[in-house]
Amino acid sequence: MIWAFAVAAAAILYLALRFRRFQSWVEPVLTIVVAIGLAGALLVWFVDERAPSGDAATPGSTAAALTADDVSLSEMQANVGQTKTSYRVTGRLTNKGAAPLQSFRLDMVLSDCPNGTCREAGRDSALIVLRVLPGESQTFSTFAVFPGLDLTPVTTPEFDFGVRDMRAATR
């Protein structure tokens, strides 16, 4: 489709350069065409009602829903990343549910706990796309970013991890 616009633009430019009478009305016509194209693009952008990405749930589907009790995290580690505000988070997820897991959200809370007194330093959440069959475990890795750590550095980091928004895979 875009090649048709390129051919039309080349033809219009050729005609405008070749014929003097054609030049007098090319600019107003092109201005109107561009305005109509922009208005159409804005209309499509505002009215577009596509379904959200991912698998849409259909009524009567046999896929079992997963809850936070159906998954467990283990071997969780957080190591300082390349910048002072990022951490590389690794761990293992076990699916104890009856349905295969497709994805989940990992919530991370970073606290600074010098001398046993903790203060929250930041929160982050990551979407982890990981297919884990029932009864199996998989390792995963992601990055967490905590803006502002460069201004108030963390001396004794402690992490709390949680899972939410588990999505079961369709079989």
Protein Blocks (a to p, Z undefined) as FASTA:
>chain_A
ZZmmmmmmmmmmmmmmmpmklmmmmmmmmmmmmmmmmmmmmmmmmmoccdcedjdddehi
abdcddfklpccehiacdddfbfkbccdddddddfbfbdcfbdcddddddddehhiacdf
bdcdddddddddehiacddddddddehklmmccfbdcdddddehiacddZZ
